[in-house]
Amino acid sequence: MPNPIVGSVPRGEDYFGQETLIIMGLLSRAEANIDRQTLYQLFLHSSSMAPSTRSEEKFMHLMNKMDNDFYISFKEGKYSFFSRVLKMWWRNRYGFQGE
């Protein structure tokens, strides 16, 4: 299956990894915004990393990248898709990726 992010941002293995697809899939299916800690735990599980300074930095780097590229938004300690249209498109196309 083609990667939905290819062509829209510079290449980087952390941006295209399974962790991204799983996090975005969960966000696309969520009725409400999701807190940072929940997504961090999902990141740890999907990457098989243990909690550490390094894993925290990798998670924050990924989330900041997606926020800066307007895929997601971070407000009041919670993440959501930047736009409703993008959320609906992602859910319809990739919402159950990684399950």
Secondary structure, 3 states (H helix, E strand, C coil): CCCCCECCECCCHHHHCHHHHHHHHHHHHCCCCEEHHHHHHHHHHHHCCCCCHHHHHHHHHHHHHHHHCCCEEEECCEEEECCHHHHHHHHHHHCCCCC
